[in-house]
Amino acid sequence: MKEDLSNLDEKVEVVNSKPLRFEGSFSAEKLVLENGEVVADGFFVLKDSYPLTSLVPGLEVDGPHVKVDRNMETNIKGLYAAGDVVGKPYQIAKAVGEGQIAALNACE
Ligand SMILES: Cc1cc2nc3c(=O)[nH]c(=O)nc-3n(C[C@H](O)[C@H](O)[C@H](O)COP(=O)(O)OP(=O)(O)OC[C@H]3O[C@@H](n4cnc5c(N)ncnc54)[C@H](O)[C@@H]3O)c2cc1C
């Protein structure tokens, strides 16, 4: 589906050229396009993702999130989930903590 780009802020420049690769020494400094290049301090790549329900058949979800219990176990025994996929806040500290809980319970 084509995005409606008619209401963008005038400062936003829309570049319709196929991206080929990033270039840089330590980090991405330049995006090389089929016709030209973009030099910037940082780049965000947005890509399509699969719907949660297609990840694992029978996986119970709550809207955009996978349902888990306090042990981070899903409705499928032995299958654990942690981090952004199970809910807000979308923060690294939460993801790491939940990942640890999930790992410890999975080992047990
Ligand atoms: C621009 C930005 C800035 C942020 N800044 C902060 C910040 O300052 N502080 C903070 O605490 N949080 C920040 N966050 C949020 C933080 O990045 C996330 O909360 C955290 O990364 C969640 O970790 P995660 O392991 O759950 O998911 P992710 O880090 O997203 O990891 C999920 C991984 O699964 C992979 N994946 C997805 N689908 C599939 C599939 N079907 N098969 C195989 N692999 C798959 C993805 O490619 C990805 O590598 C920021 C997020 C963004 C986007």
The ligand as an SDF file (V2000), in Angstrom:
LIG
                    3D

 53 58  0  0  0  0  0  0  0  0999 V2000
   14.6570    4.6300   18.0630 C   0  0  0  0  0  0  0  0  0  0  0  0
   14.5160    3.9230   19.3900 C   0  0  0  0  0  0  0  0  0  0  0  0
   15.1030    4.4650   20.5210 C   0  0  0  0  0  0  0  0  0  0  0  0
   14.9740    3.8200   21.7420 C   0  0  0  0  0  0  0  0  0  0  0  0
   15.5870    4.3530   22.8490 N   0  0  0  0  0  0  0  0  0  0  0  0
   15.5100    3.7320   24.0150 C   0  0  0  0  0  0  0  0  0  0  0  0
   16.1700    4.2550   25.1720 C   0  0  0  0  0  0  0  0  0  0  0  0
   16.8160    5.3180   25.1370 O   0  0  0  0  0  0  0  0  0  0  0  0
   16.0680    3.5740   26.3360 N   0  0  0  0  0  0  0  0  0  0  0  0
   15.3600    2.4010   26.4450 C   0  0  0  0  0  0  0  0  0  0  0  0
   15.3230    1.8000   27.5220 O   0  0  0  0  0  0  0  0  0  0  0  0
   14.7320    1.8900   25.3680 N   0  0  0  0  0  0  0  0  0  0  0  0
   14.7930    2.5100   24.1600 C   0  0  0  0  0  0  0  0  0  0  0  0
   14.1620    1.9940   23.0740 N   0  0  0  0  0  0  0  0  0  0  0  0
   13.3800    0.7440   23.2330 C   0  0  0  0  0  0  0  0  0  0  0  0
   14.3060   -0.4550   23.2460 C   0  0  0  0  0  0  0  0  0  0  0  0
   15.1030   -0.4600   22.0660 O   0  0  0  0  0  0  0  0  0  0  0  0
   13.4410   -1.7160   23.2820 C   0  0  0  0  0  0  0  0  0  0  0  0
   12.5710   -1.6500   24.4060 O   0  0  0  0  0  0  0  0  0  0  0  0
   14.2810   -2.9730   23.4050 C   0  0  0  0  0  0  0  0  0  0  0  0
   15.2070   -3.0550   22.3340 O   0  0  0  0  0  0  0  0  0  0  0  0
   13.3760   -4.2040   23.4000 C   0  0  0  0  0  0  0  0  0  0  0  0
   14.1650   -5.3480   23.3270 O   0  0  0  0  0  0  0  0  0  0  0  0
   13.5610   -6.6710   22.7530 P   0  0  0  0  0  0  0  0  0  0  0  0
   14.6510   -7.6940   22.8740 O   0  0  0  0  0  0  0  0  0  0  0  0
   12.2370   -6.9480   23.3550 O   0  0  0  0  0  0  0  0  0  0  0  0
   13.2610   -6.3660   21.2060 O   0  0  0  0  0  0  0  0  0  0  0  0
   14.2660   -5.9670   20.0470 P   0  0  0  0  0  0  0  0  0  0  0  0
   15.4900   -5.2890   20.5660 O   0  0  0  0  0  0  0  0  0  0  0  0
   13.4010   -5.2230   19.0530 O   0  0  0  0  0  0  0  0  0  0  0  0
   14.7220   -7.3560   19.4590 O   0  0  0  0  0  0  0  0  0  0  0  0
   13.8420   -8.1690   18.7210 C   0  0  0  0  0  0  0  0  0  0  0  0
   14.6780   -8.8790   17.6460 C   0  0  0  0  0  0  0  0  0  0  0  0
   13.8650   -9.8790   17.0270 O   0  0  0  0  0  0  0  0  0  0  0  0
   14.0980   -9.8100   15.6340 C   0  0  0  0  0  0  0  0  0  0  0  0
   12.9010  -10.3730   14.9820 N   0  0  0  0  0  0  0  0  0  0  0  0
   11.6920   -9.8120   14.8060 C   0  0  0  0  0  0  0  0  0  0  0  0
   10.8620  -10.6440   14.1690 N   0  0  0  0  0  0  0  0  0  0  0  0
   11.5670  -11.7730   13.9300 C   0  0  0  0  0  0  0  0  0  0  0  0
   11.2560  -13.0070   13.3080 C   0  0  0  0  0  0  0  0  0  0  0  0
   10.0450  -13.2510   12.8210 N   0  0  0  0  0  0  0  0  0  0  0  0
   12.2280  -13.9390   13.2450 N   0  0  0  0  0  0  0  0  0  0  0  0
   13.4650  -13.6850   13.7800 C   0  0  0  0  0  0  0  0  0  0  0  0
   13.8050  -12.5400   14.3820 N   0  0  0  0  0  0  0  0  0  0  0  0
   12.8710  -11.6030   14.4620 C   0  0  0  0  0  0  0  0  0  0  0  0
   14.3110   -8.3420   15.3370 C   0  0  0  0  0  0  0  0  0  0  0  0
   15.0090   -8.1680   14.1350 O   0  0  0  0  0  0  0  0  0  0  0  0
   15.1500   -7.9390   16.5430 C   0  0  0  0  0  0  0  0  0  0  0  0
   16.5260   -8.1350   16.3400 O   0  0  0  0  0  0  0  0  0  0  0  0
   14.2570    2.6080   21.8270 C   0  0  0  0  0  0  0  0  0  0  0  0
   13.6730    2.0790   20.6910 C   0  0  0  0  0  0  0  0  0  0  0  0
   13.7860    2.7180   19.4790 C   0  0  0  0  0  0  0  0  0  0  0  0
   13.1550    2.1080   18.2400 C   0  0  0  0  0  0  0  0  0  0  0  0
  1  2  1  0
  2  3  1  0
  2 52  2  0
  3  4  2  0
  4  5  1  0
  4 50  1  0
  5  6  2  0
  6  7  1  0
  6 13  1  0
  7  8  2  0
  7  9  1  0
  9 10  1  0
 10 11  2  0
 10 12  1  0
 12 13  2  0
 13 14  1  0
 14 15  1  0
 14 50  1  0
 15 16  1  0
 16 17  1  0
 16 18  1  0
 18 19  1  0
 18 20  1  0
 20 21  1  0
 20 22  1  0
 22 23  1  0
 23 24  1  0
 24 25  2  0
 24 26  1  0
 24 27  1  0
 27 28  1  0
 28 29  2  0
 28 30  1  0
 28 31  1  0
 31 32  1  0
 32 33  1  0
 33 34  1  0
 33 48  1  0
 34 35  1  0
 35 36  1  0
 35 46  1  0
 36 37  1  0
 36 45  1  0
 37 38  2  0
 38 39  1  0
 39 40  1  0
 39 45  2  0
 40 41  1  0
 40 42  2  0
 42 43  1  0
 43 44  2  0
 44 45  1  0
 46 47  1  0
 46 48  1  0
 48 49  1  0
 50 51  2  0
 51 52  1  0
 52 53  1  0
M  END
$$$$
